[in-house]
Amino acid sequence: MGNVTTYGYSDAGGRPENEDHGGIFVTSKNLIAVVADGLGGQGEGGAASALALEVLSKCGAEGGLPGRETLETYFDQANRAILQRQENQTHMKTTAVYLCICEGNAVWAHIGDSRLYHFYQNRLCDFTLDHSVSQVAVYLGEIQRKDIPRHEGRSRLLRALGCEEIAPEIREPIRLETGRHAFLLCSDGFWEYLGDEEMEKALARAKTAEQWVDSLRKKAGKRFCQGNDNNTAMAVILEV
């Protein structure tokens, strides 16, 4: 990797406590980013997202790009850790999105509706698809992707960690072409207030990941309603 900048934040928003967790972890060979959005309330979701972050941040930490089997193993470990804590906390669940960049290659995986966006030369080129009722409505042609934040089924998830059976969606590894790449991992309390073009324009103006996230956070903040959700974003900008 060439020049790299990273930045992340997590905020409770208008809620009494923050049940999101996120982090960016740089090792000698790899860069790993994770965002998890806890579900369940009363602190249960926060405990679940913390467990997801703790486990998934170790995936790829020893070097090398993790393959599909390794990713499935770590998502399963995170799920089992959450299930073990569910004895008296039956609603404890979390979404999770994971990224690993290693020697000019990248791989990512997710479950739920926390998202990853990949930009190349300041243009959106790839993104995760939510595991939600609203995403199904997009598949069926009932709404467009841009309509998801206002759809009645947006908060109804079809997959999450903390269920007996899980199926994380894993992107096949990609080779990063020469040029400027940017990755944004975020919870729904962040992305639901921002459009794809707004993300592109803010990225084009930003020299660093911090400038990019700060610009988007200010724009989203102007649209927050009273009692808005926890919001979390982790960003990576690199030249290959």
Backbone as CSV, one residue per row, in Angstrom:
resi,resn,N_x,N_y,N_z,CA_x,CA_y,CA_z,C_x,C_y,C_z
1,MET,0.834,-1.198,0.000,0.000,0.000,0.000,0.870,1.249,0.000
2,GLY,0.378,2.283,-0.681,1.069,3.555,-0.679,0.577,4.410,0.467
3,ASN,0.332,5.672,0.192,-0.156,6.582,1.221,-1.531,6.148,1.724
4,VAL,-1.685,6.067,3.042,-2.936,5.613,3.651,-3.332,6.564,4.766
5,THR,-4.610,6.945,4.809,-5.151,7.667,5.964,-6.389,6.929,6.437
6,THR,-6.601,6.933,7.734,-7.764,6.268,8.325,-8.400,7.189,9.357
7,TYR,-9.690,6.981,9.571,-10.392,7.757,10.594,-11.728,7.096,10.893
8,GLY,-12.122,7.159,12.152,-13.419,6.608,12.520,-13.999,7.306,13.733
9,TYR,-15.288,7.198,13.896,-15.965,7.750,15.075,-17.194,6.900,15.361
10,SER,-17.701,7.021,16.580,-18.957,6.373,16.961,-19.653,7.265,17.971
11,ASP,-20.954,7.505,17.758,-21.685,8.459,18.583,-23.047,7.885,18.960
12,ALA,-23.506,8.200,20.159,-24.795,7.693,20.632,-25.972,8.341,19.922
13,GLY,-25.732,9.491,19.259,-26.845,10.196,18.631,-27.814,10.694,19.687
14,GLY,-29.114,10.500,19.426,-30.119,10.955,20.377,-30.585,9.875,21.332
15,ARG,-29.833,8.770,21.418,-30.202,7.655,22.291,-29.447,7.744,23.615
16,PRO,-29.975,7.127,24.673,-29.316,7.200,25.984,-27.972,6.488,26.028
17,GLU,-27.760,5.491,25.168,-26.452,4.837,25.153,-26.112,4.378,23.744
18,ASN,-24.825,4.213,23.503,-24.339,3.827,22.181,-24.150,2.319,22.125
19,GLU,-24.903,1.655,21.262,-24.783,0.199,21.113,-24.027,-0.182,19.847
20,ASP,-23.428,0.824,19.174,-22.521,0.564,18.053,-21.102,0.367,18.580
21,HIS,-20.312,-0.406,17.847,-18.877,-0.485,18.096,-18.165,-0.537,16.745
22,GLY,-16.997,0.061,16.678,-16.223,0.023,15.449,-14.761,0.286,15.728
23,GLY,-13.914,-0.097,14.771,-12.488,0.138,14.945,-11.717,-0.122,13.675
24,ILE,-10.541,0.468,13.586,-9.602,0.239,12.488,-8.299,-0.234,13.119
25,PHE,-7.762,-1.336,12.610,-6.600,-1.984,13.220,-5.537,-2.197,12.143
26,VAL,-4.356,-1.626,12.362,-3.272,-1.719,11.393,-2.168,-2.600,11.969
27,THR,-1.848,-3.677,11.255,-0.760,-4.564,11.655,0.420,-4.322,10.714
28,SER,1.450,-5.129,10.838,2.629,-4.940,9.992,2.319,-5.178,8.516
29,LYS,1.309,-5.998,8.221,0.992,-6.326,6.829,-0.436,-5.963,6.432
30,ASN,-1.341,-5.973,7.385,-2.767,-5.838,7.068,-3.401,-4.615,7.700
31,LEU,-4.487,-4.192,7.086,-5.371,-3.193,7.680,-6.744,-3.827,7.796
32,ILE,-7.315,-3.776,8.995,-8.611,-4.396,9.268,-9.549,-3.337,9.827
33,ALA,-10.774,-3.310,9.329,-11.790,-2.385,9.846,-13.073,-3.169,10.103
34,VAL,-13.769,-2.794,11.176,-15.000,-3.478,11.564,-15.995,-2.454,12.101
35,VAL,-17.259,-2.618,11.746,-18.349,-1.868,12.364,-19.450,-2.859,12.736
36,ALA,-19.980,-2.732,13.944,-21.074,-3.589,14.401,-22.130,-2.728,15.071
37,ASP,-23.380,-2.992,14.763,-24.517,-2.208,15.261,-25.404,-3.135,16.083
38,GLY,-25.370,-2.961,17.402,-26.088,-3.858,18.293,-27.593,-3.671,18.271
39,LEU,-28.302,-4.772,18.441,-29.761,-4.789,18.443,-30.244,-5.346,19.782
40,GLY,-31.329,-4.832,20.264,-31.913,-5.415,21.465,-32.210,-4.429,22.558
41,GLY,-31.467,-3.327,22.620,-31.742,-2.334,23.648,-31.277,-2.759,25.030
42,GLN,-31.394,-1.853,25.995,-31.016,-2.093,27.389,-29.593,-2.612,27.549
43,GLY,-28.707,-2.207,26.647,-27.314,-2.609,26.744,-26.990,-3.938,26.110
44,GLU,-28.009,-4.743,25.795,-27.756,-6.059,25.220,-27.118,-5.940,23.840
45,GLY,-27.632,-4.999,23.042,-27.066,-4.809,21.715,-25.631,-4.342,21.774
46,GLY,-25.312,-3.475,22.732,-23.947,-3.001,22.882,-22.989,-4.118,23.250
47,ALA,-23.440,-5.028,24.090,-22.604,-6.180,24.454,-22.365,-7.074,23.250
48,ALA,-23.406,-7.261,22.429,-23.277,-8.100,21.239,-22.323,-7.474,20.227
49,SER,-22.461,-6.163,19.993,-21.585,-5.525,19.011,-20.139,-5.485,19.495
50,ALA,-19.944,-5.345,20.811,-18.590,-5.371,21.358,-17.936,-6.729,21.143
51,LEU,-18.700,-7.797,21.332,-18.175,-9.142,21.090,-17.831,-9.338,19.617
52,ALA,-18.687,-8.854,18.720,-18.425,-8.968,17.294,-17.134,-8.253,16.923
53,LEU,-16.945,-7.045,17.442,-15.728,-6.291,17.166,-14.503,-7.020,17.706
54,GLU,-14.601,-7.517,18.916,-13.462,-8.203,19.540,-13.011,-9.404,18.707
55,VAL,-13.966,-10.198,18.239,-13.626,-11.411,17.490,-13.185,-11.081,16.069
56,LEU,-13.959,-10.280,15.360,-13.672,-10.031,13.950,-12.394,-9.226,13.741
57,SER,-12.024,-8.409,14.703,-10.792,-7.626,14.558,-9.548,-8.511,14.553
58,LYS,-9.671,-9.738,15.003,-8.553,-10.682,15.023,-8.419,-11.452,13.710
59,CYS,-9.441,-11.370,12.855,-9.424,-12.094,11.580,-8.447,-11.408,10.627
60,GLY,-7.356,-12.081,10.296,-6.336,-11.513,9.425,-5.256,-10.750,10.161
61,ALA,-5.344,-10.681,11.484,-4.385,-9.886,12.249,-2.968,-10.450,12.175
62,GLU,-2.842,-11.723,11.880,-1.523,-12.337,11.825,-0.897,-12.234,10.441
63,GLY,-1.572,-11.593,9.512,-1.029,-11.410,8.173,-1.697,-12.309,7.150
64,GLY,-1.621,-11.896,5.881,-2.254,-12.654,4.821,-3.726,-12.313,4.702
65,LEU,-4.227,-12.380,3.491,-5.637,-12.074,3.262,-6.487,-13.278,3.651
66,PRO,-7.444,-13.120,4.571,-8.262,-14.282,4.972,-9.149,-14.761,3.824
67,GLY,-9.234,-16.070,3.667,-10.094,-16.654,2.648,-11.507,-16.854,3.164
68,ARG,-12.355,-17.375,2.302,-13.764,-17.575,2.651,-13.918,-18.438,3.902
69,GLU,-13.195,-19.541,3.971,-13.335,-20.441,5.114,-12.930,-19.755,6.415
70,THR,-11.855,-18.966,6.369,-11.408,-18.243,7.560,-12.435,-17.210,7.990
71,LEU,-12.971,-16.465,7.030,-13.992,-15.470,7.353,-15.226,-16.128,7.966
72,GLU,-15.669,-17.231,7.378,-16.829,-17.928,7.923,-16.554,-18.403,9.351
73,THR,-15.320,-18.853,9.601,-14.955,-19.323,10.936,-15.028,-18.199,11.963
74,TYR,-14.507,-17.027,11.620,-14.522,-15.911,12.569,-15.935,-15.366,12.790
75,PHE,-16.734,-15.295,11.746,-18.122,-14.870,11.936,-18.864,-15.882,12.816
76,ASP,-18.560,-17.168,12.618,-19.182,-18.200,13.456,-18.724,-18.078,14.906
77,GLN,-17.443,-17.785,15.120,-16.945,-17.603,16.477,-17.629,-16.419,17.161
78,ALA,-17.796,-15.334,16.411,-18.491,-14.176,16.967,-19.927,-14.532,17.314
79,ASN,-20.564,-15.284,16.441,-21.955,-15.672,16.684,-22.080,-16.552,17.922
80,ARG,-21.179,-17.515,18.060,-21.241,-18.418,19.213,-20.963,-17.664,20.518
81,ALA,-20.046,-16.682,20.455,-19.768,-15.886,21.647,-21.009,-15.111,22.087
82,ILE,-21.754,-14.610,21.120,-22.990,-13.879,21.443,-24.061,-14.826,21.958
83,LEU,-24.202,-15.982,21.324,-25.207,-16.952,21.768,-24.950,-17.404,23.204
84,GLN,-23.676,-17.536,23.572,-23.344,-17.950,24.935,-23.762,-16.913,25.972
85,ARG,-23.862,-15.654,25.547,-24.280,-14.593,26.457,-25.791,-14.388,26.454
86,GLN,-26.503,-15.186,25.655,-27.941,-14.977,25.495,-28.802,-15.752,26.487
87,GLU,-28.210,-16.429,27.427,-28.987,-17.256,28.342,-30.089,-16.452,29.026
88,ASN,-29.746,-15.257,29.461,-30.741,-14.399,30.098,-30.963,-13.117,29.294
89,GLN,-30.473,-13.097,28.050,-30.581,-11.913,27.208,-30.974,-12.365,25.797
90,THR,-32.183,-12.826,25.662,-32.594,-13.506,24.428,-32.662,-12.596,23.211
91,HIS,-32.636,-11.272,23.408,-32.753,-10.374,22.259,-31.412,-9.816,21.799
92,MET,-30.335,-10.337,22.334,-29.001,-9.786,22.087,-28.488,-10.196,20.708
93,LYS,-28.427,-9.241,19.787,-27.976,-9.499,18.420,-27.195,-8.299,17.915
94,THR,-26.536,-8.469,16.763,-25.806,-7.357,16.164,-25.593,-7.591,14.679
95,THR,-25.499,-6.506,13.938,-25.029,-6.568,12.560,-23.501,-6.532,12.616
96,ALA,-22.849,-6.763,11.491,-21.394,-6.629,11.431,-20.951,-6.487,9.980
97,VAL,-19.960,-5.611,9.768,-19.329,-5.493,8.456,-17.829,-5.436,8.686
98,TYR,-17.083,-6.148,7.846,-15.646,-6.379,8.042,-14.894,-6.111,6.745
99,LEU,-13.707,-5.525,6.866,-12.828,-5.277,5.720,-11.398,-5.651,6.084
100,CYS,-10.683,-6.265,5.135,-9.250,-6.503,5.298,-8.550,-6.108,4.000
101,ILE,-7.506,-5.301,4.130,-6.672,-4.911,2.993,-5.269,-5.447,3.257
102,CYS,-4.716,-6.151,2.267,-3.411,-6.785,2.437,-2.653,-6.750,1.120
103,GLU,-1.546,-6.030,1.090,-0.636,-6.027,-0.056,-1.369,-5.793,-1.373
104,GLY,-2.206,-4.767,-1.402,-2.886,-4.401,-2.637,-4.095,-5.242,-2.981
105,ASN,-4.554,-6.040,-2.019,-5.771,-6.839,-2.197,-6.748,-6.488,-1.085
106,ALA,-8.033,-6.736,-1.341,-9.051,-6.451,-0.333,-10.124,-7.528,-0.347
107,VAL,-10.681,-7.779,0.827,-11.802,-8.698,0.968,-12.710,-8.138,2.048
108,TRP,-13.996,-8.356,1.908,-14.923,-7.889,2.935,-16.093,-8.847,3.079
109,ALA,-16.790,-8.696,4.197,-17.937,-9.562,4.497,-18.880,-8.786,5.407
110,HIS,-20.170,-9.188,5.390,-21.119,-8.488,6.259,-22.322,-9.369,6.554
111,ILE,-23.031,-8.978,7.597,-24.315,-9.588,7.919,-25.188,-8.497,8.536
112,GLY,-26.417,-8.378,8.057,-27.304,-7.314,8.529,-27.270,-6.109,7.608
113,ASP,-27.488,-4.920,8.167,-27.572,-3.721,7.321,-26.513,-2.676,7.633
114,SER,-25.451,-3.044,8.348,-24.289,-2.169,8.381,-23.579,-2.344,7.043
115,ARG,-23.122,-1.244,6.456,-22.680,-1.273,5.063,-21.188,-1.016,4.872
116,LEU,-20.696,-1.489,3.717,-19.385,-1.116,3.204,-19.574,-0.522,1.821
117,TYR,-18.917,0.619,1.585,-18.877,1.259,0.276,-17.417,1.275,-0.191
118,HIS,-17.197,0.929,-1.466,-15.849,0.987,-2.047,-15.859,1.996,-3.194
119,PHE,-14.971,2.976,-3.108,-14.852,4.008,-4.127,-13.497,3.883,-4.818
120,TYR,-13.470,4.068,-6.136,-12.225,4.077,-6.904,-12.173,5.356,-7.725
121,GLN,-11.102,6.097,-7.578,-10.953,7.398,-8.233,-12.150,8.304,-7.907
122,ASN,-12.568,8.233,-6.643,-13.646,9.068,-6.085,-15.039,8.705,-6.586
123,ARG,-15.177,7.581,-7.263,-16.492,7.137,-7.745,-16.865,5.824,-7.072
124,LEU,-18.122,5.703,-6.677,-18.601,4.471,-6.045,-18.561,3.328,-7.046
125,CYS,-17.870,2.259,-6.706,-17.754,1.127,-7.629,-18.298,-0.172,-7.058
126,ASP,-18.497,-0.242,-5.746,-19.039,-1.469,-5.155,-19.619,-1.137,-3.787
127,PHE,-20.571,-1.949,-3.337,-21.190,-1.736,-2.032,-21.884,-3.020,-1.611
128,THR,-22.070,-3.172,-0.308,-22.783,-4.330,0.215,-24.287,-4.119,0.080
129,LEU,-25.020,-5.196,0.088,-26.482,-5.165,0.009,-27.057,-5.588,1.360
130,ASP,-27.943,-4.774,1.897,-28.507,-5.033,3.225,-29.264,-6.353,3.278
131,HIS,-29.180,-7.010,4.404,-30.007,-8.187,4.662,-31.255,-7.713,5.396
132,SER,-32.159,-7.111,4.630,-33.343,-6.492,5.216,-34.553,-6.677,4.317
133,VAL,-35.729,-6.450,4.891,-36.965,-6.504,4.126,-36.942,-5.454,3.012
134,SER,-36.371,-4.297,3.292,-36.318,-3.231,2.294,-35.457,-3.624,1.102
135,GLN,-34.349,-4.333,1.348,-33.513,-4.777,0.228,-34.266,-5.784,-0.633
136,VAL,-35.071,-6.620,-0.017,-35.900,-7.554,-0.780,-36.868,-6.774,-1.672
137,ALA,-37.415,-5.687,-1.147,-38.313,-4.841,-1.940,-37.594,-4.268,-3.158
138,VAL,-36.290,-3.992,-3.010,-35.490,-3.525,-4.143,-35.360,-4.652,-5.172
139,TYR,-35.053,-5.864,-4.701,-34.931,-7.016,-5.602,-36.227,-7.231,-6.396
140,LEU,-37.365,-7.026,-5.730,-38.663,-7.259,-6.362,-39.104,-6.109,-7.256
141,GLY,-38.324,-5.038,-7.269,-38.660,-3.891,-8.100,-39.732,-2.988,-7.512
142,GLU,-40.037,-3.173,-6.226,-41.075,-2.361,-5.585,-40.570,-0.958,-5.237
143,ILE,-39.282,-0.849,-4.920,-38.668,0.441,-4.622,-37.276,0.455,-5.247
144,GLN,-36.662,1.621,-5.275,-35.277,1.740,-5.708,-34.367,1.779,-4.486
145,ARG,-33.086,1.510,-4.700,-32.147,1.464,-3.583,-32.153,2.773,-2.802
146,LYS,-32.269,3.894,-3.488,-32.260,5.193,-2.817,-33.471,5.398,-1.903
147,ASP,-34.512,4.564,-2.091,-35.726,4.691,-1.288,-35.680,3.879,0.007
148,ILE,-34.633,3.092,0.213,-34.551,2.221,1.388,-34.713,2.982,2.710
149,PRO,-34.043,4.145,2.901,-34.183,4.822,4.207,-35.610,5.191,4.584
150,ARG,-36.479,5.351,3.597,-37.866,5.754,3.893,-38.852,4.598,3.814
151,HIS,-38.357,3.390,3.529,-39.245,2.242,3.383,-39.695,1.716,4.745
152,GLU,-40.932,1.271,4.827,-41.499,0.833,6.109,-40.797,-0.392,6.686
153,GLY,-40.146,-1.187,5.847,-39.478,-2.390,6.345,-37.986,-2.240,6.529
154,ARG,-37.492,-0.982,6.544,-36.060,-0.771,6.558,-35.373,-1.360,7.786
155,SER,-36.024,-1.316,8.927,-35.394,-1.780,10.164,-35.633,-3.268,10.443
156,ARG,-36.312,-3.939,9.542,-36.590,-5.380,9.734,-35.496,-6.197,9.056
157,LEU,-34.616,-6.768,9.885,-33.467,-7.496,9.358,-33.772,-8.972,9.162
158,LEU,-33.155,-9.543,8.148,-33.321,-10.960,7.840,-32.134,-11.798,8.317
159,ARG,-31.017,-11.138,8.599,-29.828,-11.836,9.102,-29.147,-10.973,10.149
160,ALA,-28.551,-11.615,11.147,-27.780,-10.917,12.172,-26.976,-11.933,12.960
161,LEU,-25.931,-11.491,13.612,-25.222,-12.335,14.564,-26.058,-12.424,15.830
162,GLY,-26.103,-13.625,16.414,-26.928,-13.852,17.587,-28.111,-14.731,17.264
163,CYS,-28.071,-15.376,16.085,-29.115,-16.318,15.651,-28.517,-17.724,15.596
164,GLU,-29.375,-18.723,15.672,-28.881,-20.101,15.662,-28.128,-20.423,14.374
165,GLU,-28.615,-19.913,13.263,-27.939,-20.129,11.982,-27.639,-18.767,11.361
166,ILE,-26.427,-18.602,10.853,-26.059,-17.337,10.229,-25.489,-17.595,8.839
167,ALA,-25.549,-16.588,8.008,-25.016,-16.693,6.649,-24.416,-15.347,6.254
168,PRO,-23.187,-15.065,6.706,-22.562,-13.810,6.299,-22.323,-13.805,4.795
169,GLU,-22.436,-12.641,4.201,-22.182,-12.509,2.768,-20.732,-12.096,2.584
170,ILE,-19.982,-12.851,1.793,-18.547,-12.642,1.641,-18.229,-12.242,0.202
171,ARG,-17.562,-11.139,0.047,-17.138,-10.668,-1.272,-15.862,-11.393,-1.661
172,GLU,-15.794,-11.883,-2.893,-14.563,-12.522,-3.346,-13.432,-11.490,-3.327
173,PRO,-12.215,-11.895,-2.973,-11.104,-10.944,-2.906,-10.902,-10.222,-4.232
174,ILE,-10.514,-8.949,-4.142,-10.252,-8.165,-5.345,-8.835,-7.612,-5.283
175,ARG,-8.244,-7.427,-6.469,-6.958,-6.756,-6.594,-7.232,-5.278,-6.807
176,LEU,-6.646,-4.428,-5.980,-6.882,-2.990,-6.078,-6.051,-2.406,-7.223
177,GLU,-6.718,-1.818,-8.195,-6.032,-1.221,-9.326,-5.255,0.014,-8.885
178,THR,-4.264,0.378,-9.686,-3.482,1.574,-9.394,-4.393,2.801,-9.368
179,GLY,-4.267,3.600,-8.330,-5.106,4.783,-8.210,-5.572,4.985,-6.779
180,ARG,-6.578,5.844,-6.614,-7.089,6.191,-5.287,-8.298,5.327,-4.936
181,HIS,-8.197,4.649,-3.808,-9.295,3.819,-3.307,-9.760,4.370,-1.963
182,ALA,-11.038,4.251,-1.709,-11.588,4.651,-0.416,-12.643,3.639,0.010
183,PHE,-12.632,3.318,1.286,-13.607,2.390,1.851,-14.313,3.078,3.019
184,LEU,-15.610,2.918,3.069,-16.411,3.466,4.167,-17.260,2.347,4.746
185,LEU,-17.073,2.054,6.038,-17.891,1.091,6.758,-18.741,1.881,7.739
186,CYS,-20.044,1.620,7.776,-20.897,2.447,8.637,-22.181,1.730,9.036
187,SER,-22.728,2.171,10.158,-24.011,1.648,10.629,-25.144,2.398,9.940
188,ASP,-26.355,1.873,10.060,-27.487,2.491,9.357,-27.826,3.875,9.897
189,GLY,-27.446,4.155,11.135,-27.676,5.485,11.687,-26.843,6.556,11.006
190,PHE,-25.866,6.135,10.208,-25.028,7.056,9.429,-25.478,7.093,7.970
191,TRP,-25.530,5.928,7.311,-25.764,5.931,5.864,-27.180,6.338,5.471
192,GLU,-28.163,6.158,6.358,-29.535,6.450,5.956,-29.774,7.934,5.674
193,TYR,-28.845,8.789,6.105,-29.002,10.227,5.882,-28.177,10.739,4.695
194,LEU,-27.493,9.842,3.985,-26.559,10.271,2.952,-26.779,9.511,1.650
195,GLY,-26.679,10.226,0.541,-26.793,9.610,-0.766,-25.433,9.258,-1.336
196,ASP,-25.418,8.373,-2.322,-24.162,7.935,-2.939,-23.399,9.104,-3.550
197,GLU,-24.091,9.976,-4.259,-23.425,11.110,-4.903,-22.835,12.069,-3.873
198,GLU,-23.508,12.239,-2.754,-22.973,13.099,-1.696,-21.674,12.524,-1.143
199,MET,-21.612,11.214,-1.011,-20.389,10.575,-0.539,-19.261,10.793,-1.543
200,GLU,-19.552,10.664,-2.824,-18.549,10.865,-3.867,-18.017,12.295,-3.862
201,LYS,-18.909,13.258,-3.804,-18.498,14.665,-3.844,-17.645,15.033,-2.636
202,ALA,-18.044,14.544,-1.463,-17.265,14.827,-0.255,-15.886,14.174,-0.334
203,LEU,-15.819,12.979,-0.906,-14.545,12.279,-1.062,-13.623,13.027,-2.012
204,ALA,-14.163,13.517,-3.116,-13.354,14.237,-4.102,-12.716,15.485,-3.501
205,ARG,-13.396,16.099,-2.536,-12.879,17.314,-1.906,-11.916,17.020,-0.763
206,ALA,-11.960,15.807,-0.234,-11.187,15.470,0.961,-9.780,14.976,0.615
207,LYS,-8.819,15.418,1.398,-7.449,14.931,1.246,-7.161,13.764,2.177
208,THR,-7.940,13.653,3.239,-7.725,12.593,4.222,-9.046,11.926,4.594
209,ALA,-8.945,10.772,5.225,-10.139,10.068,5.692,-10.875,10.889,6.740
210,GLU,-10.138,11.594,7.569,-10.773,12.412,8.606,-11.601,13.530,7.978
211,GLN,-11.046,14.204,6.979,-11.789,15.278,6.311,-13.058,14.724,5.654
212,TRP,-12.952,13.548,5.064,-14.096,12.929,4.387,-15.214,12.624,5.381
213,VAL,-14.873,11.928,6.463,-15.882,11.552,7.453,-16.477,12.780,8.125
214,ASP,-15.643,13.752,8.457,-16.150,14.964,9.108,-17.157,15.690,8.211
215,SER,-16.853,15.746,6.912,-17.765,16.401,5.970,-19.104,15.669,5.910
216,LEU,-19.054,14.353,5.824,-20.280,13.560,5.759,-21.052,13.625,7.071
217,ARG,-20.322,13.631,8.175,-20.978,13.674,9.480,-21.731,14.991,9.668
218,LYS,-21.135,16.086,9.218,-21.804,17.378,9.326,-23.066,17.406,8.472
219,LYS,-22.963,16.835,7.273,-24.120,16.823,6.377,-25.236,15.956,6.966
220,ALA,-24.885,14.783,7.463,-25.884,13.907,8.071,-26.487,14.545,9.311
221,GLY,-25.639,15.220,10.099,-26.103,15.826,11.346,-27.193,16.856,11.143
222,LYS,-27.176,17.544,10.019,-28.202,18.537,9.721,-29.560,17.888,9.462
223,ARG,-29.550,16.568,9.218,-30.778,15.844,8.901,-31.260,14.962,10.041
224,PHE,-30.478,14.875,11.108,-30.873,14.055,12.243,-32.172,14.589,12.844
225,CYS,-33.029,13.660,13.223,-34.253,14.030,13.928,-34.041,13.791,15.427
226,GLN,-34.966,14.253,16.236,-34.853,14.054,17.679,-34.878,12.564,17.994
227,GLY,-33.944,12.126,18.832,-33.865,10.715,19.181,-33.232,9.864,18.103
228,ASN,-32.425,10.486,17.224,-31.813,9.724,16.129,-30.937,8.593,16.643
229,ASP,-30.735,7.619,15.796,-30.039,6.383,16.145,-28.552,6.632,16.394
230,ASN,-27.918,5.656,17.071,-26.467,5.637,17.164,-25.898,5.691,15.741
231,ASN,-24.762,6.332,15.575,-24.169,6.413,14.231,-22.661,6.248,14.311
232,THR,-22.143,5.425,13.403,-20.738,5.033,13.433,-20.205,4.938,12.010
233,ALA,-18.981,5.409,11.794,-18.356,5.301,10.476,-16.859,5.101,10.640
234,MET,-16.289,4.210,9.835,-14.857,3.977,9.766,-14.447,4.113,8.302
235,ALA,-13.409,4.930,8.045,-13.023,5.213,6.667,-11.540,4.945,6.444
236,VAL,-11.223,4.493,5.248,-9.848,4.250,4.818,-9.686,4.837,3.419
237,ILE,-8.679,5.667,3.222,-8.345,6.181,1.892,-6.898,5.805,1.611
238,LEU,-6.638,5.194,0.462,-5.282,4.777,0.139,-4.969,4.946,-1.332
239,GLU,-3.709,5.193,-1.613,-3.202,5.247,-2.978,-2.454,3.946,-3.247
240,VAL,-2.791,3.318,-4.345,-2.137,2.051,-4.716,-1.206,2.308,-5.884
